[in-house]
């Protein structure tokens, strides 16, 4: 272990940089309370440092580095009795910190779910409440990791795509959806917004974001990815994905391009069954892969393998379990050298095998990080048994661990922001700029107010957005009424033509704009119901701002914009 010990200073500095704020902020843990703070940062070649460390880890430590489970409880060491019971069932341990120590974990994911979240079925708990609570939780988890003999820090991830898939909502600036950035069409705006978002995540101790979505939408309105994607033009999506990657990673948060090799042309949700990609290899290469190549060129930290049946490459086998997809295509043909993480292993296609067998197959297929195994004890045992039997070589584990540790070392080179950036002016400004640039008028006037006189806001599936819009309209000087007046109809996520109002003067699509093809009157798309989007919408409705956006997906019978 002597060579490992020589590398402890930079790795310890990394752990502290990922777990302690330079400014604790209100309610956050004091970084000095979790151990000595070092000014040391990684030096030399991160890959060489990582390889030396990985080569001296035990089998148990190597297996742990490859696992990124969830845990129950909103604190590292003290959780409710219900969380204790759930952790015992899942991992044979009582608290998140104990789970980290028992399995020598390399990472952990923070989760939550909401009623309109299309990924909610895999999130078995909620352990995010507020920025201060998350900062304390992540500091405790990192402290647990540092207490182990190897003293290796954690990757702490979450799905913060913004829009429908957003784990942390309260107390954090909310960007508009990816589709809104596609409508804005300005990579500088995208990069600035994701840099601000990354700073917030880094400040609270999250160093991996499972975003951006690199899927290219098909032409079918019923596709399951929807506003999580930037659009349906591979070249334009590529520009946006690269900008988001650069923004996040400039703030010290590893970005994740997902879902390789592309989930955008599917109408089946991979959380519940295995979607089939029927494109030819040429169509896949020209229509789906370009954003992943752009992410690679932008230095993306991770690429997520999708639970997708890619008929042109390995029919019948999910891409997440296919070496033809992950090694032959992604590694060899596309030249990607970073970390590959599975989509959640508690999704139905991955549960075709018992948890231990699924873990082994995923590693043999070419994944480096196993995300959210449905039973952590079984996944860990399955991997250890496979190593001891020779089914998985130790060299294969070292290969993945080296990639993971290289990523950790590279993240450490970026100073961690203080808690003062959370919900700060810079983030709000970046979100507002993006939201304003996305507003699209598909039918209606291009100057002046879209409505005059009293305004009545109604909604379908978007009561929160309705309240924010009413507040924003009042601040802009409008008279907002509950009866009479000009109706502004908000149509939210998952809503269709049956949710339109025949009396509306203006119909606003808060998610994908397809529903506007059936609507009458003035038509507007915001692609998002965020506070920033509703504030920008109020300005357009009142004639205080123009609508510069262009819809990034075709709406039959309507132009990309009536104004831009």
N, C-alpha and C positions, 0 to 999 in steps of 0.2 A: 504493500500500500504506500510505499514511500513516494513514488511518482505521483500518485493521486494526492497525497498530502501537499506536495509542492504546488499543485494546481488549486489548492483550496482558497487562497486569497482572492483570485479573480472570481471564482464561482461563488464564494461567500458574498463578495461585493454585489454580484448579480442578484443573489437571493434577497439581499437587503434592498437593492434598488427596486425590486419587484414587490416588496412587501411593506415598505415604509415610505411615508410621504415626507417631503422636506418641510411641509407646513401642515400640521395635523388637521387644521380646520375644526369647525364646530362638531363635537361629538366623536371625532376620529381618534384612533389609538395613537398614543405618543410613540413615534418610531424608536426613541431611545429605550423604551421599555421592553423591546423585543430583542435586544442584544446590541453589541457594539456596532456603530455605524462606520463603515470604511469608505474612504474616497477612492479606493482602488477600482479600476475598471479592467475588463479583459484586454489583453495585449497580445500582439502577434497574430498568428493565424487561428481563428476560432475553430475551424474544422480540425486542425492538428491538435489543439488543446482538447477538444471534445473526444477525439479518437483515443487519446492517451487515457483519459478518464474512463471512457466506456470500456476499454480493454481490461481494466482492472476491477470492474464491478462483478459481484457474485451473480449467479443465475437469478436469485431472488430479486436483487436490485435491478438487473436488466429487465426482467419481466415487468417489474413495477413501473419502470420508466415508460413502458409502452401502453400503460393503462390510463384512461381518463374517464373515471366514473362520476356519477353524481353522489350526493350524500343528503341525508335528511337533517334539517336543523339550520337555523339562521345564525348560529355562532359556532366557533370551532370546538369549544370544550363543554359548553353547557347547553343542552337541548331539552326539549319536552319529553315526557315519558313516551308519548306517541312516536316521536322521532327516534328515541332509543330503541323501541321495539322494531321500527321499520329498518333502522340501520343493522340491527342484529339479523333480521331476515335477509337483508341484501348482502351484507358483508361480514357478518359475525363479529361486529364491533359496535360500540355504543354511540360514539360521536364522530363528526367529520375528522377531527384531529387524530383520533385513534385509528380511523380507516387509513389515513395518510401513512401513519407509522407502521401499521400492520402489513401493508402491501408495498411499502417503499415507493409510493406513488410518484409518477412523473408529472401528473396533471390531474385536474379536477374541473368539472363544469358546474357553473351556477345556473339554476333553472327556475322557470316560473311558467305559468300558462294563463291564458285568458280565453273567454268564451268564443271569440272570433279568430283565434289563432289556429291556422291550419296544421300546425305541428304540435298541438296541445296533447295529443294522445300519448306521446312518449315522455312527457314531463310529469313524473310521478310525485313531485313535491314543489314547493316554492321556498326558496331560501334567499330571496332578495326583497328588501323592504324599503331601504333608503340608502343614499350614498354613504352616510356615516356608518350604518350597520354593515354595509358591504366592505368598506375599508377595514373595519375591525375584524370581520370574518376572514378576509383574505390575509391580513397580517397574522392572524392566529394559525391559518393553514400553512403559511410559509414558515412560521416558527416551528410548527410540527415537523415539516420536512427538513429543516435545518438541524433539528435535534437528532436526526438519524446519523449513523456513522459516515455515510457518503456525503452528507451535508450538501445535497443537490436541491436547488429551488424548484418550485412548481411552475408549470404552465397552468394558468387559471383562465378558463375560457367561458364564453357565453355567446348566445345567439342574439346579437344586437344589430339586426339588419335595418331596423326602423321600418315604419309601416306596420303591416300585420304581424310580423315576427320580430317582436321587441321584448326582451326579458326585463329590462330595467326602465321603468317609465317615470316613477315618481322622483322628483328632485333632479332630473337630468334633462338637458336640452333634447328635444325630439326633432330629428331631421325628418324631412318628408320621405316618402317611399323611393325606392330605386327608380320606378317608372317616372316619378316626378323629375328626377335628375336627367332621365332620358329626354323628357319633354323640354327641359331647360337647355340641354345640348351644349353645355359649356364646361369642359373638363376643368378649367381653373376654379369655377364655382364648386364643382364636385370635390376636387382635391382639398380646397379650403374647408369645406363642411366636414369632410371625413377627418381632416387633421384636428379640427375642434372636437369632434366626437371622440377621436382617439385619445386626446388629452384628458377628457373627462374619464374615460375608461381606465387609462393608466393611473390617474390620480387615486382611484378607488381600489387599485390593485388587480385589475383585470388586464392581462397581457396578451390574450388571444381573443380575437373576434371572429366568429364563424360567419363572416361576411367579407366581401360582397358576393351576391349571387351573380354568377357568370353565365347563367342560362340564357339562351336566345329563344324568344317566344316564337311559337308557330303562328299560323294564321287563324287557328281555331279559338274563338272567344272562350271556349270551355276549358282551356288549359289550366292546370292546377297551380302553376307558378304565378301567373298574373302579375300584379304590381310589384312583386319581389324582384322582378327582372327589370333591366334598363330599356328593353324594347325588342324589336324583331329584326333589326338590321345588324348583322354580325360585326360590321366595321364600326358602327356607332356604339354598339354595346362594348366592344373591345376598348375603345377610347375611355368610356366611363369606368369600366372595371379597373383599368390601369390607373386612372386618377384616384379612385377610391383606395386602391392598394397603396399608392404613394402617400396619400393623406394619412391613413391609419398608421403606416409603419414609420412615418416621420415623427409620430408622437410616441413611438415605442410600443406599439401594439401590433402583434403579428396578424396580418390579414389572411383570410381563407377563401379561395375561389371555389365555388361549389355550383352544381353537383356534377362532377366529372363522369362521363363525357358530355353531359347536357340533358337537363330535365325539361327544357322549354317546349318541346313538341309533344308532350304527353298529356293525356286527359285522365290518367290514373294517378292517384296519390300513393307514392311509395311508402307512406307510413302504414298503409293498410293492405297493399298488394304490390306485386311486381310489375311496374310499367314496362312496356315493350317499345324499344326504339327501332322502328322499321326502316330508317333511312339507309341508303347505300353508303358505302365507305366514303365515296366522293362527296356525297351530300353532307355526311357527318363532318368531314374535314373542312368543307367550305362554309357550312352553316352553323356548326355547333362548337368546333374547337378553337376558332380564332380568339375568343375572349380568354380562354385558358392560356393560350400562347402569349397574349398581351399581359396577363397576370404574371406568367413566368418571366417575361422580359422586364417587368416592373419589380422583380425580386420578391414575389409573394412568398410568405413564410410557409403556408400550407395549401394543399389542394385536397378537397374532400371528395372521396369516391362515392358515387351514387349507387343506390340499390336499383339498378336499371339493367334490363335485359337488352344488350346491344347486339342485335341480330347480325350485323355486318362484321362483328369481331369475334364474339364468343356466344353463340345463341344458347339460350336457356340458363346461362350462368349470370347472376348479378354482377355488374361491373366491380362492385366492392369485394367480390370473392374471385375475381378473374385475373390471373397473371397475364393473360393475353391483353387485357385492357390496361392494367396498372404497370406492368413491366415492359411488355413488348411495345405498347402504344405510348403510354405516358412517359416512362423512363427512357426507353431506347429511341423511339421514333421522334418524340417531342423534346427529348433532352432535359426533362425536369429533374432537378437534383435535390429539391427540398423535401419537406415532410409531407407524407400522405396520411390523411386521417380518414377513418371510415365515417360514413353517416351513422347515426345512432344505431347501435346493435340491438336495441329493444324495439326496432321497427319490424313489422311482420315479415318482409322478405328475408331478414337476417335471422329470424327465429325458425327457419326451416331446419336448423340443426340445434342440438343442445348448446347452452352457452359456452361450455369448454371447447367443444368441437368447432363452433363458429369462430371463437377466438383464434384457434390454431389455423383454420382455413384462411382467415383474414390476413394473418401474418404471412403465411405461405404465398398468398396472392400478391403481396407487395405493399401492404399497408404498414405504416410505422406506429400510428396511434390508434388504439381501439376505443371508440367513443361510446360511453353509456352501455356497457354490457348489462344484460338483464339480470345477471347474478354475478356479482364480483368475485365471490369465493370460487365459483365454478370456473370462471374465465381464467383466474390466476392459476388455479390448480391444473387446468387443461394445458396452459402454456408450459408450466414447470414440468409436467409429466411428458410433454412432447419433447422438451429439451433433453430430459434425462433418458428418454428412449431413443433419441437420435432423429426423431421425425423432424424437429427443427434444430438446426445447428446453432451452437453458441455464436458462431460468426454472423449468422443471420440476425440474432438479437443485437449484437454489437453494431451492426450496420445501421439498424433503426435507431438505437440509442445514440449513436454518433450524430445522426441528423438532428435528433431532438435536442441534444446538448449544444450543438452548433447554433441552433435557433435561439436557445436560451442565452448563450454568450453574446449573440448579435443584438438581442433585445437589451442587454445590459449596457450597451454602448450609448443608449439614448437616456438622458437624464429624466427622471420621473417628475411630472408636474406636481405642484402642490394642490391641496384640496380647494384652494380658492378659485380654480378654473371651473369647478363643477357648477353648472347652471349659471355661468358667468356671461358677461356681456359679449365676449368674443364668440362663444358658442351660439348665443341667441342671434347675433348678427349674421353668422354664417348660415344658420338654419333659415332665417328670414330671407336672405339673398337667394338661396336655392328655391324656396317656396315661391317667391315672387317671380323668378325667372321661369317657373314651370307653368303658371296659370295660362290656360289655353281657351280661347273663344273659338268654338267650332261653328257656331252660327250666331250672328248678332252684330251689334255695332262695335266698331273698333276704337271709338273715342267717345268721351262723355260717359255719363252714368248709364248703366245697364237697366236700372230701375229708378223710378222717381216716386216721391211721396212716401207714405208709410210703407214699411216692409214687414211681411210676415214670413218667418222661417219655419218650414216644416221639414220633417226628416223621415227616412226609412233606414232603420238600423244604425243611426248615427247621432244619438241624443247628446253625447258629450261634445261632438263637433258643432251641433246646433247651438248649444249654450255658449260655446266659445265664439261662434260667428255672431250671435246676437250681441254679446259683449263688445266685440270688435266693431260692429256696425254702430253701436251707440257711441263708442269712442271716436268714430269717424264722423259723427254728427247726424246719423240717421235716426228717424223715429221708428222704433221697433214695436209692433203691435201683435196681439194674439188673435185678433179677428179682423177681417177685411184686409185692406192693403194689397200690395203686390206680393204674390207668393214666390219665395225662393225655395225650391225643393232640393234637399240634399239626399243623394242616393248613395248608400254606403256599401261596404264590403259584402259580397255574396248576394246582392240584390239585383233583380231583373226588371223587365218591362212592367210586370205587375205592380211594382212599387213606385211607378211614375204617377204624377198627379196631373190630371188633364187641365187643371186650372192654373198651373204654375206659369209665371212670367219668365222665370229662369230656372233651368234644371242644371244641377251641379253634380258631376260624377266625382265622388271622393276616393274611388279606387280605379279599376280599369274603366276606360271610357266607352266600352262597347254598348252599354245601356243607352247612351245618347242617340244611337241610331234609331231608336223607337220613340224618341221624345219630340215634343213640339216646342215652339218658341225659341228663346235665346238659350244656347247650350254652352256650358263651361265645364272644363275638367281641371281639377286640382291634383288628382291622383293620390290624395292624402287628406286625412282629417286632422292633421296636427295643428297645434296652436299657431305655428308660423304660417301654415297654409291658409287657415281661416282668417288670420289677420291680413294676409296678402289678398285673399278673395274679397274681403270687405272693401279694400281700397279700389279694386277693379269694379266692383258693383257700384260704388259711389262715384266713379269717374276720376278718382285721385291717382290712378295708375293704369297703365296699359297692360295688355296680356301678351307677353312676348313668346309664350311657349308654343310648341308644335307637338301634336300627339305622336309618340314614338311607336304606336301600333295603328294599323288602318282601321277606321270605323266605316263600314260600308255606307255609301251615300253621303258622306261628309268629308270635307277637306281636312288636311292635317292641321290647318288653322284658317280661320276666316280673316285673320289680321296680320300674321307674321309670314 
